[in-house]
């Protein structure tokens, strides 16, 4: 991971389970877009606290 990606990940407050997939800087419109990608195995539900996978199980 590049030092710039590490810097942005710290700014947005994500742990090692998330990576910044791209850095899109638009100086003219003064915007910065940081698409995130989940690379971990398990996540914690913010409502119940249960651990589960990020896979979608819908048919």
C-alpha positions, 0 to 999 in steps of 0.5 A: 500500500502506498504511503498516500493510501495509508494516509487517506485510510487513517483520515477516513478512520478505517482499519486493515479490513478496508483499502482505498481502491482509488484516489480521485482528486478533482482540483477544479471542483475541489473534490476528493473521492476515495472509493473503499473496498472491503478485503476482510473476512468478517464484519460486525453488525452495528445494530446487533453486534453479531459477526457475519460475512460481507457476502450477499446470500440473496438468490 
